[in-house]
Amino acid sequence: MIIEEAKRILAVEARAISELEAYIGDQFVTVVKMILSCEGKVVITGVGKSGHVGRKIAATFASTGTPAFFMHSTEGVHGDLGMIERKDIVILISNSGETREVLELLPSIEEIGARTIAMTAGESSSLVNQCDYTLLYGYNQEADHLKTAPTTSSTICLALGDVLAGTLSKLKEFNQKDFLLYHPGGSLGKKLRM
């Protein structure tokens, strides 16, 4: 029972990741080109599990050559929107595309003048309708036994973030010397110094 359930969960998430390839198309290319030409930083925002995923994506961007930081959506509407400048790009993560705290950021971001990217499974959502660009993903079901907890959705969103960060890093010709500059500590830093 334990091993079977563990394998079932892995199978559900692995299938969703393999199907993510179908979502990598023209809109993805447009987003990559836009970020490559960005003169500011990439700001990633979300709440809940999307916020945790967004924090990791921002950290991956920063360590692989794309200046980025995470801004919690709730903190954003309580003053942290002041971190965003016109030259920045904001990636707003919401699995449903209807997360109130995320949507509440959009009027101010529009007034600031930063460009916006929705990262969501909600193809016809309010977030998609209000953002400049969309990074869409999809999945059949959450992997937990109730098919409710953010499991597959958070995994696939994280994978999409890795795909985006890795593609940007490759196109920027980010190399091991650059990586060492941003990551001098730990076993990775030690390995690169050797």
N, C-alpha and C positions, 0 to 999 in steps of 0.2 A: 504493500500500500504506500509506504513512504517513498520508496524509489520510483514507483510508477507515477505518483503525483509529481515528483520533482522532474521526471523526464517529460511528463505531459506539459508542464509549465515551460520548460526549455523549448519544446517543440513549437508551442504557440508563439513564443517570442522570436524564435529563429525564423519561422515562416514569415512573420511580419517584417523582419529585417530584410529577408531575401526579396520580398515584394516591394520594398521601398524603392528599388531601382526604377520601377515604373513611374515614379513621381519626379525623377530627375530629367528635366526637359528644358524648354526655352526659358521659362521663368527663373529656373535655377541659374542658367547662364547669365541672364540679365542681372540677377542679384549679385553674383560673383563679380561681374564687371563693375557694377556700381560700388561694391565694397573696395575693389582694387583701386578705384579712382577717388575714394573717400579721403578728404583732407583732414577729417576729424577722427573721432573714435567710434567704434561700434558699441552701442549701449544695448544691453539685453535685459529685458524685464519680464516678470511673471510673478505669480503667487502660488502657494501650495507646492505640489510636486513639480509643477511647471517652473516655479521659482528655483527650486533646488537644481533642476536640470539646467535652467538658464545660467545659474551661478557657475556650474561646471563648464558649460559651453564658453562662457566669457573667459574663464581661466585657461581653457584650451586655446582659444583665439590668442590671448595675450602671450602665452608661452611658445606659440608657433608663428609669431611675426605679424599678427593683426592686432593693433592696440584696441583693447576692449575693457569694459567693466560691467558689472551687474548692478542694477538698481531695482530694489524691491518695489513692486507697483504701489503698494499701500504707502510706503515711505515717499514715493514719488509725488502723490497728491498731497503730501504733508510737507513739501518743501524741497525734496530731493530732485524735482524737475529742474532746479537751478543748476544741476550738473550737466544738463544737455545744452548743446550749442547748435546753431543753425547748420554748421558744417558736419554734424554727426549723423549717423544712421541708427535708428532704433529698431531692434527686433523685438516684437511683442509676442510672447508665447502664451497661448491659451488653447488647450486641447479642443474645447467646444467652440471657441471663438466668441463666447458670450460672457466671459468672466468680467463682472462689473468693475472690479478694481483696475483691470487692464484697460477696459474701454474708457474709463474716466480720465485716463492720461491723454487721450487723443486730441481733445480740443487745445490743450496747452502745447502739446508737441507740434501741432499744426501752426499755432501762432508763433512758436519759436522758429519754425521753418525747417526742422530736421525731417529727413525722409524716413518713411516707416515701412517695415516689413512684417507681415503677419506670419507666424509659424503656428500652424493649426491643422486639425483634421476637419474643422468645420468649413466645408467648401463654400457654403452659401451664408456664412455667419456675418454678424455685424462687424467683427474684426476685419474680415476679408473685404467687406464693402467699404470700410473706412480707411484702410491702409493703401499705400502706393503700390506695394508689391506683395506677393504671397509665396511662401514656401509651404506647400501642402504636403501632408502625409496621410496615410490611411491604414487601417488595420481591421481585422474581422471581430476580435473580441479581446477583452482584458484577460490576463492569464490566470488570475486567482480563481478559486473554485466558485465564487459568487459572481464572477465576471463583472466586477464592480470597481475594485481598487485600481488606481493608476499603476499598472504594471506594464502591459504591452505598450500602452500609449506613451509612458515616460521613457521606456527603453528605445522606442523607435524615434522619438523626438531627440533623444540624446545621440542616437546614431546619425540622424540628419545633421545635427550640429557638428559631429565629428567629420562627416563628409564635407561639409562646408568649410570648416577650419583646415582640413587636410588639403582640399583643392586650392584654397587661397595660399596656403604655405608653399605648395609646389609651384604655383604660378609666380609667386614672389621670389622664387629661387632661394628660399630660406634654407640655410645649411647648418651643419653641426656646430660650426664656430658661432653662428648666431644663436643657436639653441643654448649653447654653453653660456653665452653672455646673459641670457635671461634665466638660466637655470643652473647656477654654479654650485648649488648645494646638493646634498644627498648622494645616493648611489649613481643616479644619472649624471650628475655633474662630475663625479669622480671618474666614471667610465669615459666620458667625453674628454676629460683632461688627459687621460692616458692614451 
